[in-house]
Protein backbone atom coordinates (compact mmCIF):
# COMPACT_ATOMS: atom_id res chain seq x y z
CA UNK A 1 0.00 0.00 0.00
CA UNK A 2 1.26 3.44 -0.87
CA UNK A 3 1.81 5.55 2.20
CA UNK A 4 -0.74 8.29 2.53
CA UNK A 5 -0.79 11.47 4.54
CA UNK A 6 -4.14 12.57 5.87
CA UNK A 7 -5.52 15.75 7.39
CA UNK A 8 -4.33 16.14 10.95
CA UNK A 9 -6.77 16.23 13.84
CA UNK A 10 -6.02 18.92 16.38
CA UNK A 11 -6.07 17.37 19.86
CA UNK A 12 -4.22 17.41 23.15
CA UNK A 13 -3.97 13.67 23.74
CA UNK A 14 -0.61 12.23 24.69
CA UNK A 15 -0.89 9.33 22.20
CA UNK A 16 -2.21 9.19 18.65
CA UNK A 17 -2.64 5.92 16.79
CA UNK A 18 -3.34 5.66 13.06
CA UNK A 19 -4.43 2.50 11.28
CA UNK A 20 -4.56 2.18 7.49
CA UNK A 21 -6.44 -0.61 5.76
CA UNK A 22 -8.44 -1.30 2.66
CA UNK A 23 -11.69 -3.09 1.97
CA UNK A 24 -13.22 -4.18 -1.32
CA UNK A 25 -16.96 -3.54 -1.33
CA UNK A 26 -19.80 -2.80 -3.71
CA UNK A 27 -22.65 -0.33 -3.35
CA UNK A 28 -25.23 1.64 -5.26
CA UNK A 29 -27.17 4.81 -4.57
CA UNK A 30 -30.74 4.07 -5.76
CA UNK A 31 -31.64 7.55 -6.92
CA UNK A 32 -31.47 9.10 -10.38
CA UNK A 33 -29.65 12.13 -8.94
CA UNK A 34 -26.68 9.85 -8.17
CA UNK A 35 -25.91 9.50 -11.89
CA UNK A 36 -23.75 6.45 -12.65
CA UNK A 37 -23.56 5.65 -8.93
CA UNK A 38 -27.19 4.56 -9.22
CA UNK A 39 -25.87 1.28 -10.62
CA UNK A 40 -24.13 -1.40 -8.56
CA UNK A 41 -20.37 -0.83 -8.65
CA UNK A 42 -17.40 -1.52 -6.44
CA UNK A 43 -14.43 0.22 -4.89
CA UNK A 44 -11.29 -0.67 -3.06
CA UNK A 45 -11.79 1.73 -0.19
CA UNK A 46 -8.64 2.91 1.57
CA UNK A 47 -9.41 3.72 5.18
CA UNK A 48 -7.45 5.57 7.83
CA UNK A 49 -8.58 5.61 11.46
CA UNK A 50 -7.11 8.02 14.01
CA UNK A 51 -7.43 7.23 17.73
CA UNK A 52 -6.22 9.38 20.60
CA UNK A 53 -5.87 8.90 24.31
CA UNK A 54 -3.80 9.69 27.35
CA UNK A 55 -3.76 6.26 28.95
CA UNK A 56 -2.51 2.94 27.60
CA UNK A 57 -3.98 -0.45 28.46
CA UNK A 58 -2.12 -3.10 30.49
CA UNK A 59 -0.22 -4.23 27.37
CA UNK A 60 0.85 -0.68 26.48
CA UNK A 61 -1.68 -0.10 23.66
CA UNK A 62 -4.37 2.49 23.10
CA UNK A 63 -5.98 -0.45 21.29
CA UNK A 64 -4.41 -3.35 19.45
CA UNK A 65 -4.19 -2.64 15.70
CA UNK A 66 -5.71 -6.05 14.95
CA UNK A 67 -8.87 -5.19 16.88
CA UNK A 68 -9.37 -2.11 14.72
CA UNK A 69 -8.90 -4.09 11.53
CA UNK A 70 -11.28 -6.80 12.73
CA UNK A 71 -14.04 -4.28 13.44
CA UNK A 72 -13.88 -2.80 9.93
CA UNK A 73 -12.47 -5.47 7.65
CA UNK A 74 -14.55 -8.39 8.91
CA UNK A 75 -17.69 -6.28 8.68
CA UNK A 76 -17.34 -4.67 5.25
CA UNK A 77 -14.74 -6.47 3.12
CA UNK A 78 -16.15 -8.25 0.06
CA UNK A 79 -19.71 -7.25 0.81
CA UNK A 80 -22.50 -5.19 -0.71
CA UNK A 81 -22.81 -2.19 1.58
CA UNK A 82 -26.51 -1.78 0.81
CA UNK A 83 -27.10 -5.18 2.47
CA UNK A 84 -25.82 -4.01 5.87
CA UNK A 85 -28.51 -3.08 8.42
CA UNK A 86 -27.00 0.36 9.05
CA UNK A 87 -27.67 1.25 5.39
CA UNK A 88 -31.30 0.10 5.20
CA UNK A 89 -32.66 3.61 5.86
CA UNK A 90 -29.82 5.69 4.37
CA UNK A 91 -27.76 5.26 1.22
CA UNK A 92 -24.21 3.92 1.68
CA UNK A 93 -22.40 7.01 0.47
CA UNK A 94 -18.75 7.41 1.37
CA UNK A 95 -19.79 9.96 3.99
CA UNK A 96 -22.14 7.45 5.63
CA UNK A 97 -19.57 4.65 5.45
CA UNK A 98 -17.06 6.85 7.28
CA UNK A 99 -19.68 7.70 9.92
CA UNK A 100 -20.60 4.04 10.47
CA UNK A 101 -16.95 3.04 10.80
CA UNK A 102 -16.52 5.76 13.43
CA UNK A 103 -19.58 4.53 15.35
CA UNK A 104 -18.31 0.93 15.37
CA UNK A 105 -14.78 1.88 16.43
CA UNK A 106 -15.95 4.35 19.10
CA UNK A 107 -18.36 1.78 20.57
CA UNK A 108 -15.49 -0.69 20.98
CA UNK A 109 -13.15 1.93 22.46
CA UNK A 110 -15.69 2.85 25.11
CA UNK A 111 -15.70 -0.72 26.42
CA UNK A 112 -12.00 -0.44 27.29
CA UNK A 113 -10.76 0.65 30.70
CA UNK A 114 -8.43 3.29 29.17
CA UNK A 115 -11.27 4.82 27.07
CA UNK A 116 -9.42 6.23 24.05
CA UNK A 117 -11.44 8.08 21.39
CA UNK A 118 -11.76 7.74 17.65
CA UNK A 119 -10.90 11.23 16.44
CA UNK A 120 -11.15 10.83 12.68
CA UNK A 121 -12.04 8.36 9.95
CA UNK A 122 -10.86 8.93 6.39
CA UNK A 123 -12.43 6.85 3.63
CA UNK A 124 -10.84 7.14 0.19
CA UNK A 125 -13.22 5.91 -2.49
CA UNK A 126 -10.98 6.58 -5.49
CA UNK A 127 -7.43 7.87 -5.91
CA UNK A 128 -8.83 11.40 -6.19
CA UNK A 129 -11.83 11.39 -3.83
CA UNK A 130 -12.06 10.92 -0.09
CA UNK A 131 -14.20 11.84 2.90
CA UNK A 132 -13.08 12.83 6.38
CA UNK A 133 -15.47 12.14 9.27
CA UNK A 134 -14.77 13.84 12.59
CA UNK A 135 -17.16 13.59 15.52
CA UNK A 136 -18.34 16.65 17.39
CA UNK A 137 -16.61 17.08 20.78
CA UNK A 138 -19.81 16.13 22.63
CA UNK A 139 -19.81 12.74 20.86
CA UNK A 140 -16.50 11.82 22.46
CA UNK A 141 -16.37 10.34 25.95
Buried (B, 14 or more C-beta within 10 A) or exposed (E): EEEEEBEEBEBEBEBBBBBBBBBEBBBBBEEEEEEEBEEEEEBEBBBBBBBBBEEBBEEEBBBEBEBBBEBBBEBBBEBBBBEBEBBEEEBBBBBBBBBBBBBBBBEBBEEBEBBBBBBBBBBBBEEEEBBBBBBEEEEBE
